[in-house]
Amino acid sequence: MLSAHRAEDVRRAEEARMAELEVLGRDPGELMQTAAAAVAATALRMLPRRYGARVLVLAGSGNNGGDALFAGARLRARGVEVWVGATSERGLHVGGERACRRAGARFLARDELVPALTAGRLDLVVDGVLGLGSRGGLPDDVAVLADALDGPGAPPVLAVDLPSGLQADASRADRSFRAARTVTFGTSRIAHLTSPARERCGPVEVVDLGLTLPAPALRQWQAADVAAAYPVPGPTDHKYTRGVVGLDTGSEQYPGAALLGVLGAVHGGAGMVRYLGSATVTTEVPNVVAADGRVQALVLGSGWGSGQDAEDRLRQAFDRVAGEGSALLLDADALAVLAAMLDGGGERPAPDRWLLTPHAGELTRLLQRDVDREWVESHPDEAAQEAADRYRATVLLKGGTQYVAHPRSDDGTDAPPVDLAVPGPAWTGQAGSGDVLAGLCGALLAAGLPAGDAAVVGASLQALAAARRPGPHPPQHVVGAVADVVAELTR
């Protein structure tokens, strides 16, 4: 897994590391030199040639600009022609500027920067304008430079730590530079791993600085993690030991939701799928059992519509899982009545056996406070964590980046990292994908995975299947690729 930490945690870790170096009698500035060496090495790999190549270093006045400037001095020593442009009225990092001047870099005036960026004579731009403390967005005079780099024929951008204009702890894409590659230090940040910010970062290289970091804020799952967590059946398993999942989904108004959820459960690897709703699904999926019976997981809510019995059906489901010890997944219309039902009391499943799967609009309503969808979409990890704490449930927030939050410890101090599913193509953002995902996760819950793992594995399998079939394939076609993905992962 890849880990991401909040900027303040990294700042503290860097300060502690510098203090440690001082105690050891070493120069704390070696952290900046390590960072600069990594940036220079990456820049050399990005250049079409070394001698005769031209690089423009855009640098602010802080340590981020210092990293970029020391990298520029190293490039100049390796035969690269280096130009430097200051982007702050406060000037440049003193040590970095001195190093570049000694190395023979050329310094440009502010009014020379846009012509330099648009003349077609640059092979690379190093973005050291703003550091990790930026609040997001660019001053107008710097935004002009970012706009010039978005034009046709513009040189690629190598970002130091983070494309300037992004906020390290946020997933949103403020007005910013767009990097072809990013080099960061110590650990990834939230913006590196979450959409839409991550699309502006390019591939991210993390350079080890020997920092001692606390628990991460986010964990990004990789395909290998999904493979390790998937419940592969053994030679003695059969349909009951592999897990039976029941789906009370769909309606006369929304029969497609029932079919899509069933397809998700079947392709997710359930030993048996029981369909408990009112739609007809066995014609399309004849291996589904349209009869009630004992299950290891229940999936409720997808495609219920606006029926008046939703709260009663949900209450019955809570009673059932309490008696059977089965897991419970609530989606769509079941989420709409959840808060009202819980106000009446009743026993809740344990958090690792209870999964809520809202999209941003549904999560906004679940929070039951004065926030709008825009806030949830701007603070997705915080919103998912708040809902997990409020309902004492595992929460899968669906979207371009899929967040899985776990409730804090009983004393409210220990917040497990928020997990991120393997990302997939944006083509999956269409009606019906959430119904399929509910079925996939339900099958994995029935197989015995904890709710958090079931959520991340299910969302990741759907993303990986969509990546195998790029383009506007409908969800019922995408889910057909899940079995091949599982076979490849677990081979």
CORGIVEN-V28274 format. One record per backbone hydrogen bond with DSSP energy under -0.5 kcal/mol. CO is the residue of the C=O (numbers start at 1). NH is the residue of the N-H. Records with the same first field share a line. If there is no record, write none. Layout:
CO=NH / NH
This chain:
2=220
3=188
4=217 / 218
6=10
7=11
8=12
9=13
10=14
11=15
12=16
13=17
14=18
15=19
16=20
17=21
18=22
19=23
20=24
21=26
22=25
26=28
27=30
28=31
29=33
30=34
31=35
32=36
33=37
34=38
35=39
36=40
37=41
38=42
39=43
40=44
41=45
42=46
43=47
50=53
53=81
54=123 / 124
55=57 / 83
56=58 / 126
57=59 / 85
58=128
59=87
60=93
62=66
63=67
64=68
65=69
66=70
67=71
68=72
69=73
70=74
71=75
72=76
73=77
74=78
75=78 / 80
76=79
79=52
80=82
81=55
82=106
83=57
84=108
85=59
88=91
93=97
94=98
95=99
96=100
97=101
98=102
99=103
100=104 / 105
101=104
106=84
108=86
109=112
110=113 / 114
112=116
113=117
114=118
115=119
123=156
124=56
125=127 / 158
126=58 / 128
127=160
128=60
131=134
132=168
139=142 / 143
140=144
142=145 / 146
143=147
144=148
145=149
147=150
148=151
151=154
156=125
157=159 / 180 / 181
158=127
159=161 / 183
160=162
163=166
164=177
165=137
166=165 / 168
167=170
168=191
171=197
172=174
177=179
180=203
181=159
182=184 / 205
183=161
184=207
185=187
188=5
189=192 / 193
190=193 / 194
194=198
196=199
197=200
198=201 / 202
200=179
203=182 / 205
205=184 / 207
207=186
211=213
217=418
218=4
219=221 / 420
220=2
222=225 / 226
223=227
224=228
225=229
226=230
230=232
234=237
238=242
240=243
243=245 / 271 / 272
244=296 / 297
245=274
246=248 / 299
247=249 / 276 / 277
248=301
249=279
254=257 / 258
255=259
256=260
257=261
258=262
259=263
260=264
261=265
262=266
263=267
264=268
265=270
266=269
272=245 / 274
273=275 / 289
274=247 / 276
279=281
281=284 / 285
285=288
288=290
289=275 / 291
296=327
297=246
298=329
299=248
300=331
301=304 / 333
302=250
307=310
309=313
310=314
311=315
312=316
313=317
314=318
315=319
316=320
317=321
318=322
319=323
320=324
321=325
327=298
328=355
329=300
330=357
331=334
332=335 / 336
333=337
334=337
335=338 / 339
337=341
338=342
339=343
340=344
341=344
342=345
350=353
351=354 / 394
352=451
353=328
354=394
355=330
356=396
358=398
359=363
360=364
361=365
362=366
363=367
364=368
365=368
369=371
372=376
373=377
374=378
375=379
379=383
380=384
381=385
382=386
383=387
384=388
385=389
386=390
387=391
388=392 / 393
394=356
395=397 / 405
396=398
397=403
401=403
402=421
403=397 / 405
404=419
405=395
409=412
413=415
414=409 / 416
418=219
419=404
420=221
425=428
426=429
428=430
430=433
432=436
433=437
434=438
435=439
436=440
437=441
438=442
439=443
440=444
441=445
442=446
443=447
444=449
445=448
450=454
451=455
452=456
453=457
454=458
455=459
456=460
457=461
458=462
459=463
460=464
461=465
462=466
463=467
464=468
465=469
466=469
467=470
471=473
474=477 / 478
475=479
477=480
478=481
479=482
481=485
482=486
483=487
484=488
485=489
486=490
487=491
488=491
